[in-house]
Amino acid sequence: MIGDEETVGVVLNRLRRAHGQLAGVISMIEQGRDCKDVVTQLAAVSRALDKAGFKIVATGLRQCLTGETSDSSQPLTEAELEKLFLALA
C-alpha cells in the first residue's frame, strides 16, 4: 500500500491520465502525426508518471518520518528513500 485512500486515489488518477495520454501517443504515431505533436504528448505522459512517482515517494517519506505505515511493513530507511528519489531523477 502506498498510503491512505486519498493518496491512492490521487496516484491512480495520475496513472490513469498517463495511460490515456500514452494511448493517444501510440495512436498519433500510428496515424503518422507530426513529430512535434507526438513529442509534446509524450512529454505530458512523462510528467504525469513523474508526478505519480513523486507522490508515492513523498508518502513513503511521510510514513518514514512519522513511523506510521498502512500495513505491518517497516518504514523506509533514509537510504531506501534516497534510492527512490534518484530512480525518478
Sequence and secondary structure as in RCSB ss.txt:
>XXXX:A:sequence
MIGDEETVGVVLNRLRRAHGQLAGVISMIEQGRDCKDVVTQLAAVSRALDKAGFKIVATGLRQCLTGETSDSSQP
LTEAELEKLFLALA
>XXXX:A:secstr
  SSHHHHHHHHHHHHHHHHHHHHHHHHHHTT  HHHHHHHHHHHHHHHHHHHHHHHHHHHHHHHH   SSSS  
  HHHHHHHHHHH 
